[in-house]
Amino acid sequence: MDNVFTLEALFAKKGDALLLHYGPSDDPKLIVVDGGPRGVYRKFLRPRLMELREELEVPQDQSLPLRMVMVSHIDDDHIAGILDLFKEAAVAKERHRPVPYAIGTLWHNSFDDILGNAGNAVVSRMAATVASRDPGGLAVPKMKRESRAVVSSTAQGRNLRNAAKKLQVETNEHFEGLVMSPAKKISLGHGLKMTVVGPDKDRVIEFQQRWDKDLKKILKKEEESARAQAFADKSPFNLASICVLVEMKRKKILLTGDARGDYVIEGLEKARLLRKTKPFHVDILKVPHHGSDRNVEDIFFERITADHYVVSGDGEHGNPEREMLEMIQRARGDSPYTIHFTFTKNAHTKEKNKKRKAALRRVQKWVRQKPRNCEVVFRQAGPAALSVSIDLLTPLYEE
């Protein structure tokens, strides 16, 4: 019997929304990894899942099976769409309507779980206020955007956990608590195996200690806003980002979330997958943090090589960065490779925001000058084109 192993990257604006199809070609299984920021579920993820219902001929009174839903980390541009998906299912169950999805398990590292100590109390109380919108709750002190994002994302994580509980979805199957290394190979059936290479337990503990020490100062002192900004940017989101190696039939996909490149390398080394003598080669690499050059250096792409590089972004925050593309170019040399963008070829001509437009134009300029051994694939134009797909085994759809 033929098998499917396909990564589908939906347009998720500045975020990530991935579908992993695997298993027998006549009955493929489905994993959802991240759901993009607000609006992506309604415009892209939900329509695609409804298409799959029709293609798999799921009766209207039955649920579309999702073997797993994974949130790489609780930043809004990854978790918001997943929260919408769970909310829709939970509301349907409460109103005794057909539940759209049958979710096997949820992998999700909440901010509360990462801290897991007394230093979390202040943020947890604020998050509960944000989540419930209770005007009688603890007032949120003055904070810069980055620190406020920590609280808001904690609220989102809390809401997701509550929705999963209502749906009786098992959380973090195969793990006792957080989904994190030390690496162990986990079978999800039908020949699919996952190895979690991040986050690292030692780093989570280090973060807990730093948080205990710095939280009160960050919240109380507006003059420490620069310090709060750096802390929020480096630690709660990227540190907790789940990084997994997905394998089937000797094909490999590395999903990195927003993890820092050096953390990914360290995780692969600890899992004894990456050796100093030669690069670790995968069929597909989901480029970290939407192609930001702040998460990677040349050594990342030198030590982790791929046939296909998937880049999700829309120009927000300058991502994807041209420098990141040049890093891949230098690392690959004369070897053939393909870069897949989730935006369309002419996205820069329609973008109205000046900063996003400039970022997309820089990408286009690089594409026009790209080396001959590099192929570039854009998402097709039009409302029906929701994603880019890479088939590693049997094509998901016949031409």
GUVO-689922 format. One record per residue (C-alpha): residue number from 1; z, y, x; residue in three letters. Coordinates in steps of 0.001 Angstrom, whole numbers, plus 500000, padded with zeros to 6 digits. Each point is the difference from the previous one (the first is absolute). Example, Ala and Ser with C-alpha at 12.3 -4.5 7.8 and 13.67 -1.06 7.14 Angstrom:
BEGIN
1_507800_495500_512300_Ala
2_499340_503440_501370_Ser
//
This chain:
BEGIN
1_500000_500000_500000_Met
2_499167_503482_501226_Asp
3_502790_502478_500634_Asn
4_500224_503754_499570_Val
5_501734_502309_502486_Phe
6_499117_503602_499199_Thr
7_501740_503300_500649_Leu
8_499144_502702_497498_Glu
9_501065_503573_500791_Ala
10_499981_502278_496980_Leu
11_499618_503746_500224_Phe
12_503623_501124_499956_Ala
13_499637_503707_500835_Lys
14_502349_500619_502950_Lys
15_501690_496596_499614_Gly
16_499396_496252_500048_Asp
17_499120_497573_497195_Ala
18_498827_496563_501106_Leu
19_499055_496795_498198_Leu
20_500073_496725_501895_Leu
21_497944_497220_498380_His
22_500490_496462_501301_Tyr
23_499856_496339_499085_Gly
24_497401_497873_498222_Pro
25_496861_501908_499075_Ser
26_500130_498737_496408_Asp
27_503612_501131_499558_Asp
28_500836_502708_502592_Pro
29_503565_501271_500328_Lys
30_500894_503681_500254_Leu
31_502507_502065_501982_Ile
32_500432_503755_499487_Val
33_501123_501985_503052_Val
34_501020_503594_499225_Asp
35_498744_502106_497109_Gly
36_499270_503451_501368_Gly
37_501519_503309_498836_Pro
38_500276_501252_496444_Arg
39_496745_499702_498056_Gly
40_498516_497164_502060_Val
41_501259_497247_497692_Tyr
42_498413_501602_496940_Arg
43_496679_500915_501624_Lys
44_499414_497185_502479_Phe
45_502518_497157_500186_Leu
46_500417_499282_496294_Arg
47_496241_500142_499241_Pro
48_499364_497566_502858_Arg
49_502688_497621_498760_Leu
50_498512_500178_496506_Met
51_496599_499118_501487_Glu
52_501578_496982_501647_Leu
53_501470_498915_496674_Arg
54_496493_499876_498575_Glu
55_498489_498300_503044_Glu
56_502727_497350_499984_Leu
57_499697_499699_496207_Glu
58_503706_500549_499367_Val
59_500629_499966_496206_Pro
60_501291_503252_498487_Gln
61_503299_498413_499027_Asp
62_500648_498755_503547_Gln
63_501019_501734_503223_Ser
64_497891_500474_503118_Leu
65_501779_497936_502690_Pro
66_501055_501969_503088_Leu
67_501365_497600_502614_Arg
68_501736_502857_501761_Met
69_500389_503761_499889_Val
70_501004_501550_503308_Met
71_501096_503555_500683_Val
72_499611_500597_503713_Ser
73_502550_502826_499809_His
74_501378_502444_497464_Ile
75_497984_503088_500855_Asp
76_498438_501454_496831_Asp
77_496403_499391_501080_Asp
78_500707_496261_500082_His
79_502596_499366_497311_Ile
80_499048_502293_497096_Ala
81_497107_497852_498746_Gly
82_502104_496828_500247_Ile
83_502749_501697_498036_Leu
84_497449_500863_497291_Asp
85_498817_496382_499943_Leu
86_503548_498684_499541_Phe
87_500811_502642_497407_Lys
88_497000_499039_497874_Glu
89_500999_496343_500116_Ala
90_503668_500764_499264_Ala
91_499164_502232_497032_Val
92_497668_497331_498581_Ala
93_502797_497438_500240_Lys
94_502533_502337_498350_Glu
95_497603_500615_497094_Arg
96_499188_496296_499661_His
97_496375_500535_500898_Arg
98_497895_497816_502328_Pro
99_501148_500702_503558_Val
100_496917_500929_502078_Pro
101_501169_498340_503239_Tyr
102_501924_496868_500927_Ala
103_501533_500991_503339_Ile
104_501130_497111_502165_Gly
105_502107_501941_502477_Thr
106_500589_503518_501307_Leu
107_500388_500773_503695_Trp
108_501710_503352_500270_His
109_502412_501564_502495_Asn
110_501878_502667_498102_Ser
111_501596_502909_501816_Phe
112_503387_498955_498603_Asp
113_499678_496537_501523_Asp
114_498876_501345_503367_Ile
115_503101_502147_500276_Leu
116_502407_497595_498341_Gly
117_503075_501922_501077_Asn
118_502291_502904_499179_Ala
119_497568_502532_501450_Gly
120_497690_499223_497097_Asn
121_502428_501187_497332_Ala
122_498921_503650_499872_Val
123_496290_499239_499853_Val
124_500527_497193_497495_Ser
125_501867_502325_497632_Arg
126_497283_502624_500299_Met
127_497330_497363_499498_Ala
128_501710_498767_496844_Ala
129_499908_503581_498702_Thr
130_496307_500311_500802_Val
131_499246_496592_498484_Ala
132_501883_500671_496755_Ser
133_499400_503759_499896_Arg
134_503600_500334_498910_Asp
135_500868_503733_500089_Pro
136_503661_499091_500268_Gly
137_499505_498094_503237_Gly
138_500566_501136_503553_Leu
139_497997_503105_500806_Ala
140_497419_499569_502722_Val
141_500806_502429_502818_Pro
142_497402_502238_501589_Lys
143_497662_497885_502072_Met
144_496605_500333_501564_Lys
145_497120_498004_498471_Arg
146_500284_497124_502477_Glu
147_503698_499360_499341_Ser
148_499538_500394_496253_Arg
149_497250_497356_500213_Ala
150_502595_497521_501285_Val
151_502079_500518_496866_Val
152_497007_499850_497665_Ser
153_498703_496811_501575_Ser
154_503461_498452_499750_Thr
155_499859_500717_496276_Ala
156_496598_498333_499771_Gln
157_501318_496937_501800_Gly
158_502930_499850_497604_Arg
159_497689_500220_496989_Asn
160_497729_497276_501378_Leu
161_502938_497694_500545_Arg
162_501215_500596_496431_Asn
163_496535_499306_498562_Ala
164_499745_496776_502032_Ala
165_503363_498911_498631_Lys
166_498848_500615_496408_Lys
167_496923_497879_500652_Leu
168_502111_497319_501715_Gln
169_497835_500243_503103_Val
170_501498_498430_503107_Glu
171_500426_502530_502791_Thr
172_499414_499227_503685_Asn
173_499244_496298_499584_Glu
174_500575_498005_503224_His
175_502384_502692_501302_Phe
176_503696_500588_499607_Glu
177_499933_503733_499398_Gly
178_497501_502121_501918_Leu
179_496494_498823_500789_Val
180_499997_500268_503777_Met
181_499605_498120_503264_Ser
182_500958_497831_501912_Pro
183_496579_498633_499254_Ala
184_499621_496816_498049_Lys
185_496846_498594_498460_Lys
186_500211_499898_496206_Ile
187_497642_497966_497826_Ser
188_498906_501438_496662_Leu
189_497909_496998_499094_Gly
190_496259_499296_500002_His
191_499882_500251_503787_Gly
192_501314_503578_500275_Leu
193_502713_500762_502536_Lys
194_501822_503234_500762_Met
195_501968_500977_503083_Thr
196_502218_503068_499707_Val
197_499983_501848_503324_Val
198_501800_503141_498867_Gly
199_502298_501746_499380_Pro
200_502300_498895_502775_Asp
201_503622_499223_499178_Lys
202_501360_501690_503109_Asp
203_498153_503202_499141_Arg
204_501314_499951_496432_Val
205_503528_499729_501352_Ile
206_499307_502865_502394_Glu
207_498739_502096_497104_Phe
208_503135_499225_497966_Gln
209_502150_501307_502825_Gln
210_497918_503151_500410_Arg
211_500102_500664_496287_Trp
212_503781_499683_499843_Asp
213_500310_502519_502810_Lys
214_497444_502566_498871_Asp
215_499828_499921_496189_Leu
216_502675_502541_499156_Lys
217_498770_502479_502593_Lys
218_496416_499669_498795_Ile
219_500935_500611_496390_Leu
220_502483_502804_500587_Lys
221_498257_502141_502582_Lys
222_496762_501651_498979_Glu
223_499599_501252_503566_Glu
224_499591_496376_501082_Glu
225_496888_499651_497872_Ser
226_497791_499269_503013_Ala
227_502297_497156_500965_Arg
228_499958_498719_496413_Ala
229_496230_500103_499999_Gln
230_499698_497902_503135_Ala
231_502636_497557_498795_Phe
232_498386_499492_496603_Ala
233_496543_499632_501505_Asp
234_500923_497453_502650_Lys
235_502667_497847_498482_Ser
236_500262_499161_496304_Pro
237_496357_499398_499231_Phe
238_498263_498743_503120_Asn
239_503001_498076_501261_Leu
240_500218_497985_496782_Ala
241_496270_499339_499718_Ser
242_499338_496290_499499_Ile
243_497359_498759_502409_Cys
244_498515_496553_499342_Val
245_497427_497710_501539_Leu
246_498112_498125_497268_Val
247_498138_496826_501003_Glu
248_497675_497567_498262_Met
249_497522_497510_501457_Lys
250_500446_501526_503482_Arg
251_499131_503460_498687_Lys
252_502537_502774_500578_Lys
253_500832_503290_498263_Ile
254_502639_502373_501401_Leu
255_501510_502332_497391_Leu
256_501969_502791_501652_Thr
257_501055_502385_497224_Gly
258_501051_503233_501694_Asp
259_501685_498294_502946_Ala
260_499897_501629_503416_Arg
261_497617_498281_502372_Gly
262_502645_499268_502616_Asp
263_502172_498345_497347_Tyr
264_497079_497778_498970_Val
265_499354_498990_503608_Ile
266_503682_499276_500520_Glu
267_500113_497851_496850_Gly
268_496958_497971_501033_Leu
269_501487_499451_503444_Glu
270_503290_498777_498551_Lys
271_498051_497639_497740_Ala
272_498216_498710_503134_Arg
273_496667_500894_498476_Leu
274_499128_502711_502511_Leu
275_499992_499194_503708_Arg
276_499762_502378_502921_Lys
277_496977_498229_501451_Thr
278_497570_500493_497106_Lys
279_499648_501938_496718_Pro
280_500985_498595_496631_Phe
281_496794_499789_497951_His
282_499893_500088_496212_Val
283_497128_499962_497557_Asp
284_501332_503014_498069_Ile
285_502423_502717_501098_Leu
286_501314_502391_497389_Lys
287_500338_503097_502190_Val
288_503565_501382_499851_Pro
289_500903_503151_498095_His
290_496540_500825_498600_His
291_498465_500499_503412_Gly
292_502544_502489_501304_Ser
293_499853_500461_503769_Asp
294_503767_500589_499987_Arg
295_500705_496312_499371_Asn
296_497694_498490_502610_Val
297_498867_500419_503587_Glu
298_497148_498426_501957_Asp
299_502201_497086_501014_Ile
300_500461_498978_496358_Phe
301_496276_499416_499502_Phe
302_499665_498485_503466_Glu
303_502669_497394_499324_Arg
304_499066_499348_496351_Ile
305_496249_499637_499488_Thr
306_498090_499284_496787_Ala
307_496571_499350_498588_Asp
308_500770_502200_496988_His
309_502187_503120_499831_Tyr
310_501060_501203_496528_Val
311_500893_503681_499711_Val
312_501517_501367_496805_Ser
313_500293_503757_499495_Gly
314_498394_503076_498479_Asp
315_500469_502706_502636_Gly
316_503572_500840_498967_Glu
317_502154_500871_503025_His
318_496822_499797_502097_Gly
319_499688_496232_499481_Asn
320_497995_498170_501111_Pro
321_499968_501722_503361_Glu
322_496888_500114_502165_Arg
323_502139_499295_503067_Glu
324_501043_496675_498440_Met
325_496328_499041_499644_Leu
326_499408_500910_503631_Glu
327_502929_497776_501004_Met
328_498357_497034_498260_Ile
329_496674_500880_501624_Gln
330_501533_500036_503477_Arg
331_501885_496767_499404_Ala
332_497028_498042_498640_Arg
333_497541_501026_502676_Gly
334_496701_498178_499382_Asp
335_501473_497429_497595_Ser
336_498736_500181_496395_Pro
337_502400_501219_497304_Tyr
338_499955_501514_496516_Thr
339_502068_502828_498562_Ile
340_500546_500060_496235_His
341_500984_503267_498304_Phe
342_501372_500088_496455_Thr
343_498423_503405_499311_Phe
344_496298_500535_499317_Thr
345_497403_501083_502538_Lys
346_499602_503446_498470_Asn
347_503665_500565_499122_Ala
348_500131_503057_502272_His
349_497286_501755_497981_Thr
350_502006_499715_496769_Lys
351_503470_500658_501378_Glu
352_501342_503429_498985_Lys
353_503168_500032_502064_Asn
354_499128_501676_503313_Lys
355_502270_497894_502206_Lys
356_498931_496674_498491_Arg
357_496379_501100_500138_Lys
358_500297_500869_503692_Ala
359_501585_496619_500792_Ala
360_497256_498096_498172_Leu
361_497333_502052_501741_Arg
362_501479_499087_503389_Arg
363_499696_496344_499034_Val
364_496378_500514_498953_Gln
365_499222_501681_503293_Lys
366_501376_497008_501891_Trp
367_497994_497619_497793_Val
368_496772_501825_500829_Arg
369_500766_499567_503709_Gln
370_501529_496514_499851_Lys
371_498958_497320_502493_Pro
372_497311_497510_499032_Arg
373_502394_497061_500061_Asn
374_502063_501604_497215_Cys
375_499081_499585_496345_Glu
376_501543_502273_497374_Val
377_500522_499071_496353_Val
378_500981_502536_497348_Phe
379_501091_499391_496441_Arg
380_496984_500310_497731_Gln
381_499669_503110_497855_Ala
382_500521_499951_496243_Gly
383_502911_499293_497635_Pro
384_499413_496232_500066_Ala
385_500447_499772_503777_Ala
386_503747_499660_500420_Leu
387_500298_498394_503421_Ser
388_498537_498563_503172_Val
389_500238_496236_500543_Ser
390_499825_497709_503024_Ile
391_499343_496295_499412_Asp
392_501201_497722_502792_Leu
393_499105_496695_498336_Leu
394_498019_499438_496792_Thr
395_498818_503297_498452_Pro
396_502196_501041_497109_Leu
397_496897_500950_498042_Tyr
398_496524_498614_500218_Glu
399_497292_502514_500858_Glu
//
